[in-house]
Structure formats: structure tokens, C-alpha cells
Amino acid sequence: MKKDILEKGAILQRDKETYAIAPHIPGGITDTATLRKICDVADKYKIQAVKLTSAQRIALVGIKEEDLDNVWKDLDQTPGAAIGLCVRSVKICPGTTFCKRGVQDSVGLGLKIDSIYHAMSLPNKMKMGVSGCMLSCSEVWVKDIGVMGTPKGWKILVGGNSGTRPRIADVLVEEIATDEEVLAIIEKIITWYKAEPKKEQRLCRIVEQMGIDAFREAVLG
């Protein structure tokens, strides 16, 4: 795919002629004004479909190449990191902000993580999720880095993956009391991953090869 197309966050579709884009919607939380703007743009450029994605984005599907620049200009939004070797959108459940089952504030923590890491360039793609309870609606067990709320605090999981060879994540640490501690541990994981000789692999494969005990010792000491 052409570099300028990639920079526009555009994904070539099955017809080999049109593209899809996905504006960044942190945690899937937006407002009616943004939704109206997306609808207006879809109508103006006769976009084929507006699709809710599994990554809590709204994809505009079936855009002509010559319209991409104007579509982004009219949307006036940041592209979601739907492609490329980077941190993708952080999947966030409603947590204690909205959900009766939430035991931790996944929205608050998830938005902090998203603001720091979304679209950060890495040697391979990385997916993160934050769940406000152990029901794991944000699928933290199949994320490179997952954060799960429990009655005793936060549990941090690493090495999960769905894809063509799924892997359930391992528990890195448990009973983390504060958001700040969670953010510090994630920073250590990212810093270690960037320096790892095998960093071209997804984190799940590295954890799988090392084993969680060796990974924990390498990252946290």
C-alpha cells in the first residue's frame, strides 16, 4: 500500500478501489455532535457503510481515494490506529462509571492509558484492554497487555492474543492499588519491549517463549 495512503489511516477494501478509515474514539465514548458529523460526512461523500468495530471505533467504509483528504478535513478528527506497527486503540469497558457490576474505574484508567500510548510506534502491533471487573468485557485475557479490576485492586495480564493462534494471557501482577502503579508497570513493559532483541515479535510470542516467571523477572526485577 502506498505510504501516503497508510499515513491517512486508510485500509484498502475488497473491491481494490475504495478505502475504509476509522477516527479515534477513545474507549468508544463520544457525543452526539461527533456522531452527527460522521453521519454528515458519510452522506456528503456517499460512503457505502458506517460500521461499529470490535475496537470501539466507527469505521467509514467505501471511500474513494480522491476523497480521503477531504473526508478527514470535514471530520476534523484524529485517525484511530487501526493499522501499522503501533499501539492500537485501548479497549475499555464501562466500569464503575456506568456499569452496576464494575468494581474499578476502567474508564478513568483506560483513558489515561489511551492518551499515553495510542498510536505509539512499536516494532510490532500491540493491543491493550482495561476491564472494570472480572467478567472481562473488554477481553483483557486476549490482549498483549490487559488490566482487570478486582475487589482487591488491579490485576495486570500480559501475553494474550486472539488472531490465528490464540493465547490466553498470563498474570503478571495482582492487587495493584492505584492507577499510578498500573501506569508505572505498563511503562516498564513497553520500555523493556522496545529494547528486547526479539521485539519484532508480538509480545504474546515473547511471553510464550520465555515463560511468565522469566518475563516477570526481566521486566520487573
N, C-alpha and C positions, 0 to 999 in steps of 0.2 A: 504494500500500500504506500502511496506517495506520502512523503514526510509532512507536507503541508496539510494533508487530509488528517493524518494522525494528530497533528497539533490542534486541530479543530475538534478533537474528540469524536470523530465520525467513524462509523463502522459500516463497511460495505455490506449490502444486503444480498439476498439470494438471487435477485434479478441481475446482479453485477452492474447495476446502473444507478441505483439510489442508495442513500445512506440513512443511518439512524444516529441520533445524538441523545444524550441524557444530561440535562442540567443537574448540578449538585444540589440535593435537598438533604441537608444534614439530619440523620435519624429518621428521614421520611416525614418530618414535621414541617408544614408550610402554612400558608394563609390563603384566603380566598382571592386576594389581589393577584398573587402569583399564579394561581390556578386559572384565573380569567385571562391573564397574559398568555399563558401556554395555549389556552383554547383559541384566543385571537390569532396567535401566530400559526397554529395548525390550520385554521380556516383560511388565513391570508395566503399561505403557500400550498394549500390543497394537500396537506400531509396525509398519507394513507392511513396511519393509525397512531393513537396515543395509548401507550401501554404502561401499566404499572409493572415494575420489575421486581425480582426477588431481592434486589439490593436496596429497596426503598427509594427508588428513583422513578421518574416519569419519563419514559423514552418517547421521542418523536420519531416515528418510523416512516421511511419512504420519502426522503428529502432529495431533491435534485442537487447535484454537485454545485451548480452555479448559484443555488440559493443558500448554501451553507453560511456564508459570511453574513448575509442579511438576516437570516433566521437568528443567529447568535446576537446580532446587533439589536434586533427587536426584542429578544428575550431579556437581554441585559443581565445575564446570569453566568456564573462560573460553571464550566463543564464539570460533570462528575467524572471521576477517574474510573471509567468503565473498561478501559483497555490500557495496555502498556505495563512495563515493569515498575510497579509503584504500589503504594498502599491504596487499596480500593475504598469505597465508602464504608464507614463503620456502621454495622447493623445494630440497631438499638431497639429494645422493647419498651413499652410504656412505663414500666417500673412503678415506683411509688408516686410518680407524678399523676398517673391516671388509673393504674390497674389495681383492683382490690386484692390481688394476690402478691403484689410487689412487696419485697422486704428491704430493698435497697434502691437508691436513686440512680437507676440506669440511664435515664435521660441526661441528668446533670453530668455524670461521669462520661457517658458516651460522647456528648457534645464537646467536652474538653479534649478527649482523645482524638475526635474527628478534626478539631481545629488545629491540633498539633501535627497530625500525621497524614490526613487525607491528601492524596496525590504525591506524597513524598517519594522521590525516585529511589529505587532499591534494585539490587541485582536480579530479583525475581518479583513476581507479584506477591502481595500479602493481603490477606483478608482478616478483619477483626470483627468481633461482636461483643456486645455488652448486654447481659440479661439481669433483670431485677429480681429474679427468683430462680429456683432450681428447675422450673418447668422448661427453661431454656428456649423461649420462643424466638430468640434471635440466633439460635443454632450455634451457640458458643462451642459445642463439642466438635464441630467440624470447621473451625476457624484456625488459622495459623496462630493467632493469639485470641483467646476468649476470656472474658471476665464475667463471672457469675456471682450474683448476690445470694447470700445465705443469711439466716438469722444471726450468724456469728461474724458477719463481715463479708469481704470479697474473697473469692477463690479465683486464682489465675491458672488458665489452661494453656498449653502450647502443643503445637504439632498436629492439629486437626486438619482434615481436608475432605472435601466431597469428591468431585472430579471423577476421573475414570478408575482410580484406585483409591477408594475412600479409606480414611483412617480416623479413628476416634482419638481426640486429644488426650494428653497426659496431664495430670495435676502437677503444676509447678510449685505453688504455694497455696496455703489456706489461711483463713481467719485474718485477712489484712483489714485493718480497721478504717483507714482513711483513703480518700481519693488520691491524696498526695503520695501515699506509699504505693498505690497501684501505678500511678504515673511514673514514679521513680523506677519501678521494676520493669515496666514496659520500655522505658528508655534504655535500661541495661540490656534488654533483649535485642532491641534494634541496633544498639551500638555494637554488641557482640556479633550480630548477624552481618553487619556491614564489613567487619574485619575477618570473618570466617573464610578460610581458603575455599571451602565448598559452597560459598554463598550464592553461586549461580543456581543452586537447587532451591526448591521451596523449603520453607522451614520444617514442614511436616516430614520430609525425607531425611533431613539432617537429624531431627529428634529421633526418628525411627532408627537410623543407623547408630547413633551414639547411645541411645537409651536415656531415659529421663533422669536417672541419677547422675550420669556423667554430664548431661546437659545442664542440670541444675548447678552442679559444682563449677562448670565452666562459666556460667553466666552470673551466678550469684555468689560464688566462692564459699 
